[in-house]
Amino acid sequence: MKTYLECIPCFVNQAFKTANIATNDPDKVKAVLDSVGDMIKSIPMENTPPETGNHIYQKIREITSNHDPYKEIKKAHIQEAKYLYPKLKNLIKESSDQLLTAIRIAIAGNVIDMGVDKDFNIINDIQKILKQDFAIFDYEAFKDQCNKAKSVLYIGDNAGESVFDCLLIEEMSKPTVFVVRDIPVLNDCIIDDAIDSGLGEVSEIISSGSTAPATILNLCNDDFLNRFNSADFIISKGQGNYEGLSKVDQKVFFLLKAKCKVIANDLNVKEDAIVLKGINLN
């Protein structure tokens, strides 16, 4: 997905928010904003937003010397999600369509997004999404592909929602490789977070090699690229991964909530819509 003009103020807001979490030194926060302001002059609009985000968060790390400002926030989100896990597991067991309920819960976890300027309440969002109609609903294709697949390549997003990803992985009951970011960026999941979430018990965990807040193929390592190119069933979680992978040639199923106007417009859905979208299905 290309960068839109509406993305530019979002870059500044994200940089300001993250810099304030990373440091309490106002001079360093100002230095971050100055640097981002300089970047804006030369942002390639044909690039995906996470490619620009990669440069912004690298600059924040350099200026603040804080390489994981969301570390404690991620831990809190994971613990909250793990507290809900038994109740959600039971909810799936009692549902008439267990796979679909697990998908809805996985999407509900996608509201835990520190890259979007919105508040969230995970319990309220789960309750809403369990009843909400899908704006894009390629469920039959998803089921068919899942049934045929020998294994799953599951590309994760934020740390807290990875607990809910466990539920979907368990429900699919396929050998699964769970993919995380290479280094801390926003509240996205890295290997330590995935282990903390329990994903090591239900999947193999690997890093994509991407240092951006998304899976950007030209930033990924050879191991991930080989797995991606040979995978027979790929699930991609979240807005960032949609931005990075929406134009690839592989068959990919995107699970997300459209939390910003730009993503919603690109998908041709309303803001806050829930989406199960497959690409290259034919």
Secondary structure, DSSP 8 states (H G I E B T S, - for coil): ----TTHHHHHHHHHHHHHHHH-S-HHHHHHHHHHHHHHHTT--TTS-HHHHHHHHHHHHHHHH--S-TTHHHHHHHHHHHHHHHHHHHHHHHHSSSHHHHHHHHHHHGGG--TTSS----HHHHHHHHTT--EEEE-HHHHHHHHHH-S-EEEE--BTTTHHHHHHHHHHHTS-EEEEE-SS--TTB--HHHHHHHTGGGTSEEEE----SSS--GGGS-HHHHHHHHH-S-EEEEHHHHHHHHTT-SS-EEEEEE--SHHHHHHHTS-TT-EEEEEES--
